[in-house]
Amino acid sequence: MSILDHKVMAAGSVAGAVLGGLLLGVFPDLVLIPAPALILLVSAVKLARHD
């Protein structure tokens, strides 16, 4: 993995954190909490299936 890949991943993490913070006042916690859990679950399944 190159340094550029790490920078892109870091930028995505920062953007996700900022977006999540902004959405806290818009959507109830009941919606916001399962969303990252679902994303992590899908990512884990995709990683496990990777050949």
RACORBEL-V656694 format. One record per residue. N is the residue number from 0. RES is the residue in one letter. SS is DSSP state (2 for helix, 1 for strand, 0 for the rest). Layout:
BEGIN
n=N res=RES ss=SS
n=N res=RES ss=SS
END
This chain:
BEGIN
n=0 res=M ss=0
n=1 res=S ss=0
n=2 res=I ss=2
n=3 res=L ss=2
n=4 res=D ss=2
n=5 res=H ss=2
n=6 res=K ss=2
n=7 res=V ss=2
n=8 res=M ss=2
n=9 res=A ss=2
n=10 res=A ss=2
n=11 res=G ss=2
n=12 res=S ss=2
n=13 res=V ss=2
n=14 res=A ss=2
n=15 res=G ss=2
n=16 res=A ss=2
n=17 res=V ss=2
n=18 res=L ss=2
n=19 res=G ss=2
n=20 res=G ss=2
n=21 res=L ss=2
n=22 res=L ss=2
n=23 res=L ss=0
n=24 res=G ss=0
n=25 res=V ss=0
n=26 res=F ss=0
n=27 res=P ss=0
n=28 res=D ss=2
n=29 res=L ss=2
n=30 res=V ss=2
n=31 res=L ss=2
n=32 res=I ss=2
n=33 res=P ss=2
n=34 res=A ss=2
n=35 res=P ss=2
n=36 res=A ss=2
n=37 res=L ss=2
n=38 res=I ss=2
n=39 res=L ss=2
n=40 res=L ss=2
n=41 res=V ss=2
n=42 res=S ss=2
n=43 res=A ss=2
n=44 res=V ss=2
n=45 res=K ss=2
n=46 res=L ss=2
n=47 res=A ss=2
n=48 res=R ss=2
n=49 res=H ss=0
n=50 res=D ss=0
END
